[in-house]
Amino acid sequence: MSNEYPSRSSKENSTKGQSSEQELQSSLEQIGGALRGLKFGSVNVIVQDGVVVQIDRTEKLRLRNPTRSG
C-alpha cells in the first residue's frame, strides 16, 4: 500500500511544526469564539492544504409564534 499523503522531511517538519502548532491553536481559539454564545445556527470551517482559511458563523434567531386571536 502506498501512502496517500506526501510526507515532509524532518527539517521541514521542525520548522513548520512550530508555526503549524501556533496556527492550529489560533484557529481553535477562533472556532471556539464563533461557537461561544451560539444558540441556533452553524459554524463552518474551510480548510485548504491543511490550514484553516475561513470560518463562517451563521446565527438564526428563533421567534416564538404569537398567539392568534379569533
VMD Tcl script that draws the C-alpha trace (Angstrom):
set ca {
  {0.00 0.00 0.00}
  {1.19 3.48 -0.78}
  {0.79 6.47 1.48}
  {-1.90 8.80 0.09}
  {-0.37 11.88 1.69}
  {3.14 13.13 0.94}
  {5.45 13.16 3.92}
  {7.70 16.06 4.86}
  {11.37 15.83 5.70}
  {12.29 16.08 9.40}
  {13.86 19.53 8.83}
  {10.68 20.76 7.11}
  {8.58 19.26 9.92}
  {10.57 21.01 12.66}
  {10.40 24.48 11.08}
  {6.79 24.15 10.01}
  {5.84 22.29 13.19}
  {6.17 25.30 15.47}
  {4.37 27.60 13.06}
  {1.67 24.99 12.43}
  {1.11 24.48 16.16}
  {0.64 28.23 16.63}
  {-1.71 28.42 13.63}
  {-3.68 25.43 14.92}
  {-4.00 26.95 18.40}
  {-5.11 30.28 16.92}
  {-7.65 28.55 14.65}
  {-9.07 26.56 17.56}
  {-9.45 29.74 19.63}
  {-11.26 31.46 16.76}
  {-13.55 28.46 16.22}
  {-14.31 28.47 19.95}
  {-15.12 32.18 19.72}
  {-17.50 31.52 16.83}
  {-19.27 28.84 18.88}
  {-19.45 30.94 22.04}
  {-22.97 32.19 22.66}
  {-24.43 30.46 19.61}
  {-27.89 29.03 20.42}
  {-29.19 28.23 16.94}
  {-27.05 28.15 13.82}
  {-23.88 26.66 12.45}
  {-20.13 27.17 12.26}
  {-18.47 26.13 9.00}
  {-14.67 25.73 8.87}
  {-12.95 25.90 5.47}
  {-9.54 24.19 5.24}
  {-7.10 24.36 2.32}
  {-3.81 22.50 2.26}
  {-4.26 21.57 5.92}
  {-4.69 25.19 7.04}
  {-7.90 26.83 8.26}
  {-8.53 29.68 5.83}
  {-12.10 30.69 6.67}
  {-14.62 30.38 9.49}
  {-18.29 31.14 8.74}
  {-20.81 31.64 11.53}
  {-24.50 31.60 10.67}
  {-26.77 32.53 13.53}
  {-30.52 32.05 13.45}
  {-32.94 34.00 15.56}
  {-35.90 31.88 16.65}
  {-39.08 33.81 17.28}
  {-41.92 32.40 19.31}
  {-45.23 32.11 17.47}
  {-47.50 34.92 18.64}
  {-50.86 33.81 19.98}
  {-53.51 34.24 17.32}
  {-56.77 35.83 18.39}
  {-60.11 34.77 16.99}
}
mol new
graphics top color blue
foreach p $ca { graphics top sphere $p radius 0.5 }
foreach p [lrange $ca 0 end-1] q [lrange $ca 1 end] { graphics top cylinder $p $q radius 0.2 }
display resetview
